[in-house]
């Protein structure tokens, strides 16, 4: 063993490869997916009306988002300095703490406090993307990011359904199961997961560059990215508003509970697996990443309109299935941004991208909960209850227009950028195919 491997407790001969991080992300997403159908109902046990439930659920979501906005770029930069593995282990610890304390919470302030702590410690998605970028040449990153997205989808297949079934027994039970899975991931990360970033490709950590404002500025200065950041922000805000309002919206409009929401999220997860784990290779052969991103943004915008206007619960499933290209957007955009960054700044770059997600996660529940609170007095089935999703459709339309204008002017990246891993760092991953 070399010194680095001995310090990490991982055999030096174990080369970083895609299957390792896919397993990590799968366990992570199952644990997160478990709580999605039950967090809003849990908040509701501390409130007396639908309007109060919407407000405090927004506050709980806001707490996580604001802490993550400041924490994610710092953690991303730390992963560039010390490696991906230690930062992932810190994130798993934060998740386990969050889940267990949430399950034990007996007051709203406890929910908000623990979401602040877990948000500050959690940058698993950004670091996992940086891990994939470490071991993947630029020309394969869209496909590899799609495989990572498929694991997110599989987590959304297993997690919400399990959470819905467990939540129908006891609202607190999914949080304890999620905490146990986070601890399992911590053990897997400590004893099995290898490091993907070799010492010679690490970069110094600087606080002045790790704050979220500097990280976002650095993202906008990447060659060929610039204005695309605004389009990403708008599309992300729409997506996060969907996530933060889905459970309450379907409860207000169709009377759905944890079980029904669990199955609807199961359907979304299945579609993510089909598209990102199976169809992505075919889509990338037919479309360049820029074209695929545009078509996906347009598809998602139309489906937001469909979800907003739906008058029966089964219609939600129609648009879940119809949004095929929409499930490819994230992987396409991540590959464009990652290919614009150098090898020693992948963590900081994707951490900044995560910072956008976190900033939008701060804004999304405020707008979404506000809109839901405004229409919560309307009868079930009223078309106006879809106000949050109509707003999402508008955001998506602006994002599509901005991305279209940007891609018309921006150069196409060469896949021979210096960010490609050399043969010594990525041979194992090259043998993995979807």
Number of C-alpha atoms within 10 A of each C-alpha: 11 10 9 16 15 11 9 16 15 19 17 15 10 13 19 23 25 23 15 17 22 19 17 23 24 23 25 27 26 26 32 24 30 32 32 26 33 29 24 23 20 21 20 19 14 14 17 9 13 16 20 17 23 28 21 22 28 25 20 24 25 25 24 24 27 21 21 31 27 20 25 35 32 29 30 32 33 25 29 29 21 19 25 28 22 16 23 27 23 17 25 27 19 23 29 25 18 23 28 21 18 25 21 14 16 12 12 19 11 15 27 20 17 23 29 21 19 26 27 23 25 25 30 26 20 27 30 23 27 29 24 24 30 29 27 27 23 25 16 16 25 29 28 29 27 29 27 27 26 27 27 25 30 26 26 32 27 23 30 33 28 24 33 27 21 22 26 17 11 13 21 22 20 32 29 20 21 28 26 17 23 30 22 17 26 24 14 16 22 17 13 16 27 23 27 22 26 16 13 7 14 20 19 11 17 12 11 11 17 24 19 24 16 15 25 22 14 16 24 18 13 16 14 18 19 16 16 22 22 17 23 24 19 23 28 24 26 29 23 22 24 20 17 25 25 22 24 26 25 22 18 23 22 18 13 17 19 26 19 21 23 29 21 26 27 23 20 20 27 21 23 31 26 16 25 32 22 16 18 27 18 11 17 17 9 11 12 13 22 20 17 22 26 22 19 21 29 21 21 28 27 20 22 27 19 20 24 21 20 20 17 12 17 11 13 20 16 14 20 24 14 14 23 20 22 23 28 28 27 20 24 25 20 22 23 21 21 24 26 25 22 14 22 20 21 29 35 33 27 29 36 31 25 26 31 27 26 30 22 25 28 25 19 29 30 22 18 29 28 17 22 26 18 15 19 22 12 13 12 17 18 15 15 20 25 27 19 26 28 21 19 29 26 18 20 27 20 17 26 25 14 19 22 18 13 18 17 10 9 14 11 14 14 10 15 11 16 15 21 22 19 13 11 10 18 21 16 17 19 14 9 11 9 12
